[in-house]
Structure formats: C-alpha cells, structure tokens
Amino acid sequence: MLIGRDAGGVSVRTYVQLFQQIIAALEVVDRLHFPGRMHRLDWAVQSTTSEDDTLVAHLAPRSVSSRRPINSVDMTAAALVNGVAVLEHTPEIPRYFDERVIDRVRMVGDRLGQHGVRSIGVSNQDRHASIDDDVRRNAREAITEASSAYSSLVGRLDVISNRRDRLRVGLLTDQSRAVICEVDRLDRRLVLDHFDKRVVVAGLLRRNALGQPVKLEAESIEVLPPQEPRASAYELLGLMADDPRSTEQVMDDVRGRRAG
C-alpha cells in the first residue's frame, strides 16, 4: 500500500484505519477467490519505507499453510489490485469482489484529503492502481441499485455475517462474483444446511446500471444435483493409447448411446 502524505504527516489513527480496510478487503477477496475450507491468511506488515512524500508498506502473510496452493497469495493480492484498476475506469463489480470489498475500497478513498492523506494506491509486482476520486465514484455506482425484478441465481453459499440475530450470506456465482443474499424470509436451519453447496436461489434481484447482480432478497433456495464430470480430451477424441474403440464409439459412450 502506498500513501502520499502532506508536510505534516499522516494521522496515526487514519494510518491504522487504512490498513484495517485494506486487510478486510484482502480477506474477503481471498475467500471469494478460494472458497470453501481453506487455511486463511493472517496478513502482516513486513516492511515500511518512505520515498519522498510517499509512505510504502509491504503486506504479506505471517505464514502460509502447505495446504494452500503455492501461488495463492500472489493471486489474492493481484485480484485486489486488478479490481481497483477496473474501478478506475468503470462502475463495475470486478471479479472476486462483492459489495463488502467495494465498500472497503470506497471507505479508503474517502480518506483522501483528510488527516494528511494526499494519495492512496495498491500495487503488486505487475501493476499499480490508485484509489482516487474516480474509484470512489465508480465504487459507489457499482453497488447502487438501478433495476430490480424477480429472478434466480446459481452459485455456492458462503457466510458473510451473523450479527444481531440477522444472517446475511453471499452467493458465489460462476462468474467469481459474490451477490449478497438477504435470507430473513427463509428458515435459518435450511440456510445453514445449504452452506458450501451448489444451489439456486430465487427472489427479488437488484442490479446495478451495468446489469450486474448486487443483492438478492431470497424467497426460496434449492440444492442442485452434483455436476457430472466432464469428459477428458482423450475420451472425446478417442485417442487413449490402449483403447481399441473408434472416435465414433467413444463419442457414443460419452453421450450414453452405446452402439450395438
């Protein structure tokens, strides 16, 4: 994270709050990028430097479990930077973002011009993105309702929060974006039983100006049957080394129509 400062320096309280918002965004992006049971990251400040009038903080996990994909940390960081870069130009919900992440990014941008903060940016080895006024505006528009209609979405349920007896869940769609589901009308035990399962949720769906789903007021939920595994390229082409079948016979078997 890069924070441009004025001559008086950045307020300590604001400095800490910026870290909190970025870390919270990284945690959600990581969960959307790698859903399900996964060892989660404990982000830490690895180093800080000052370059002219810019404070530079290098964030990295304190440790990484051997059960995580070896490049998963870089992928999570890149998803956050790439998402902010998208918001520099368009009011769109980026991949691996949801309303929570966008709101965190907006709140970071709201600190511009306050308590010594002149600029804010995030970067990785490949890219830099500034959290500026354009990002703030696009972030706000990206999660603003522009239309609503009764509809349904398919995805996998994941928990968001369970506070004050109100349960809010996220539906991770096939497009790697999460849609917040308000499930007050559904039986709590039914919702909990459907966590981490592929489901179809129906209700009043609210979309942004680009037509992206933002929030769904759920009225029904149903578990979908397991997806059948896809045939491999070798099976489709009939090229298995020890398989005497012709391509046509392989295709018939794949389609469930065995030739007589």
C-alpha positions, -999 to +999 in steps of 0.1 A: +000+000+000+012+035-009+001+066+010+010+100-002+013+124+027+015+162+032+042+180+051+026+174+085+025+136+080-005+112+082-025+109+113-017+077+132-054+069+136-060+073+099-029+053+090-042+024+111-077+026+097-064+024+061-046-008+070-077-022+086-098-015+055-072-030+030-067-061+052-105-066+054-108-063+017-080-088+011-096-113+035-129-112+015-111-114-019-092-144-007-124-162+004-141-154-029-110-165-049-106-197-029-140-206-014-147-235+009-124-249+035-091-232+031-064-221+055-069-183+057-041-158+057-030-137+086-018-105+069+011-086+084+032-055+077+065-069+065+083-036+060+077+001+057+097+027+038+094+064+029+100+075-007+099+113-009+064+122+003+050+086+000+048+060+027+052+025+013+040-005+033+047-041+022+019-065+033+024-103+033+010-132+053+028-141+085+029-177+073+013-198+045-001-233+051+013-261+029-023-270+022-028-238+002-019-236-035+017-223-037+008-192-057-025-184-040-011-154-020+000-137-052-033-145-068-053-129-040-031-098-040-034-095-078-072-098-076-074-068-053-051-047-074-068-057-106-102-050-091-092-015-081-078-009-116-112-019-130-129+006-108-105+033-120-124+033-153-159+018-149-186+013-122-183-025-124-182-052-098-148-068-106-140-105-103-136-117-067-152-085-055-186-081-038-204-053-021-182-056+010-149-053-009-162-024-029-174-006+002-140-011+018-123+004-012-147+033-012-140+040+025-103+040+018-109+066-009-130+087+015-098+094+034-083+114+006-076+150+015-081+142+052-056+139+081-026+143+059-035+118+032-028+132-003-030+099-023-036+062-018-026+033-040-022-005-041+003-025-061+019-058-067+048-069-089+028-064-121+005-035-116-003-003-097-038+011-091-047+044-074-077+047-051-088+082-063-120+102-068-128+081-099-126+049-080-147+063-052-174+074-076-174+041-096-174+021-064-205+039-052-223+034-085-212-002-088-233-012-058-261+012-064-294-004-074-306+006-109-332-020-115-350-049-098-370-079-108-379-114-096-352-137-107-329-165-096-291-171-094-270-203-093-239-205-071-224-216-039-234-203-005-208-188+019-213-170+052-210-132+054-221-122+089-244-134+117-249-103+139-278-092+160-298-123+150-296-113+114-280-137+090-266-124+057-249-148+032-230-145+000-238-164-032-206-170-051-216-172-087-199-190-116-185-156-127-165-154-095-185-126-081-205-127-048-240-115-045-253-107-010-284-126-002-309-114+025-324-146+039-346-133+066-376-149+049-360-183+049-357-208+077-323-203+094-316-240+097-324-245+060-299-218+050-272-233+073-278-267+059-271-253+024-238-237+031-209-247+008-233-264-016-243-255-051-278-240-050-303-220-069-317-190-050-348-171-062-362-138-051-362-101-058-328-094-075-314-059-075-289-050-103-266-021-109-266+001-140-245-024-159-270-052-151-247-070-126-264-086-096-258-067-064-283-080-039-309-108-038-339-108-013-342-146-011-376-162-011-366-198-019-334-219-020-328-253-035-298-276-037-287-286-072-276-321-081-239-327-084-224-317-117-213-347-139-176-347-145-166-335-180-150-359-204-113-355-210-098-345-243-086-381-248-121-395-243-136-370-267-111-377-294-109-414-289-071-413-286-065-433-255-034-453-261-048-487-252-084-481-263-094-500-295-126-480-299-130-456-328-138-419-323-174-425-331-177-453-305-160-431-279-185-403-286-214-427-283-201-439-249-196-404-237-231-394-248-246-426-232-256-441-266-236-473-268-235-487-304-249-523-308 
